[in-house]
Amino acid sequence: MRAARGGDAEAIARVQLVTWRLAYRTLLPPALLHDWDEPAAADAWRTAVLAPPTPAHQVLVALDGGVVAGYAAFGPAEEAEASLGGSTDELTALLVEPRWGRRGHGSRLLAAVVDLAAAAGVVGLQMWLPEDDTVIAGFLGGTGWAPDGWARTLDTGTSPLRQLSWHTVLEQ
């Protein structure tokens, strides 16, 4: 586990593509997954790593035998629950490529995000999940996260994608 580097961008884009094609094949438009522009995704990840929107935005990678097996991205939340009484970070991505699943990479990535956020004085974490993503919901629920009652709908170009907000309060 380490902070992502610019050279990891292609591997992060690959993990995103492979994972989305499997996990979100029924949630996202087929054209989006079929016509995926992997070089553009890699460029976006390279920018996120080398020139993040703020110093508080970070990307971490999990390694398995030197291969990027998963990643997490987080930073200050744009939409956050005000009742936490302090700053909230948003976990914008937490993905582990299926072939590397069940090896603890997701747990280590999440623990690292929690540790880094808490060290920065963040009091809560939030993540938007597709309503039908039972895998990540089950994972987060097992670590103490819970839905907070907020929902939003994204336009995917063909059908709406309803997302639910999940959160956890960090121990200080």
Residue pairs with C-beta under 8 A, 6 or more apart in sequence:
1 60
1 61
1 62
1 63
1 108
1 109
1 112
2 60
2 61
2 63
3 58
3 59
3 60
3 61
4 12
4 45
4 49
4 59
4 60
4 61
4 71
5 49
6 46
6 49
6 50
8 45
8 49
8 59
8 61
8 68
8 71
9 42
9 43
9 45
9 46
9 49
10 38
10 42
11 61
11 67
11 68
12 42
12 45
12 59
12 61
12 68
12 71
13 38
13 41
13 42
13 44
13 45
14 38
14 68
14 97
15 68
15 69
15 70
15 71
15 95
15 96
15 97
16 41
16 45
16 71
16 93
16 95
17 36
17 38
17 41
18 97
18 98
19 95
19 96
19 97
19 98
20 28
20 33
20 95
21 33
21 36
22 98
23 98
23 133
23 135
24 33
24 130
24 133
25 33
26 132
27 130
27 132
27 133
27 161
28 156
28 161
29 156
29 157
29 158
29 159
31 157
31 158
32 156
32 157
45 59
48 57
48 59
48 73
49 59
52 58
52 59
52 75
53 75
54 75
54 76
56 75
56 76
56 89
56 120
57 73
57 74
57 75
57 76
58 73
58 74
58 75
58 116
59 71
59 72
59 73
60 71
60 72
60 73
60 109
60 112
60 113
61 68
61 70
61 71
62 68
62 69
62 70
62 71
62 96
62 100
62 105
62 106
62 108
62 109
63 69
64 100
64 103
64 105
67 100
69 96
69 97
69 100
69 103
69 105
70 94
70 95
70 96
70 97
70 100
70 105
70 106
70 109
71 93
71 94
71 95
71 109
72 91
72 93
72 94
72 95
72 109
72 110
72 112
72 113
73 91
73 92
73 93
74 89
74 90
74 91
74 92
74 113
74 116
74 117
74 125
75 89
75 90
75 92
76 87
76 88
76 89
76 90
77 88
77 89
77 90
77 126
78 90
79 90
79 126
79 150
79 152
79 165
80 88
80 90
80 124
80 126
81 88
81 124
81 126
81 148
81 150
81 165
81 167
84 123
84 124
84 167
84 169
85 123
86 121
86 122
86 123
86 124
87 121
87 122
87 123
87 124
88 122
88 123
88 124
88 125
88 126
88 167
89 113
89 117
89 120
89 122
89 124
89 125
89 126
90 125
90 126
90 127
90 128
91 110
91 113
91 125
91 126
91 127
92 127
94 106
94 109
94 110
94 113
94 127
94 136
96 105
96 106
96 109
106 139
107 143
110 143
113 125
114 125
114 168
114 170
117 125
117 170
118 170
118 171
118 172
122 170
123 169
123 170
123 172
124 167
124 168
124 169
124 170
125 145
125 167
125 168
125 170
126 148
126 165
126 166
126 167
127 136
127 140
127 145
127 165
127 166
127 167
128 152
128 163
128 164
128 165
128 166
129 136
129 137
129 140
129 163
129 164
129 166
130 161
130 162
130 163
131 151
131 162
131 163
131 164
137 147
137 164
137 166
140 166
140 168
143 168
144 168
145 166
145 167
145 168
146 166
146 167
146 168
147 164
147 165
147 166
148 165
148 166
148 167
149 165
150 164
150 165
151 162
151 163
151 164
151 165
152 162
152 163
152 165
153 160
153 161
153 162
153 163
154 160
154 161
154 163
155 161
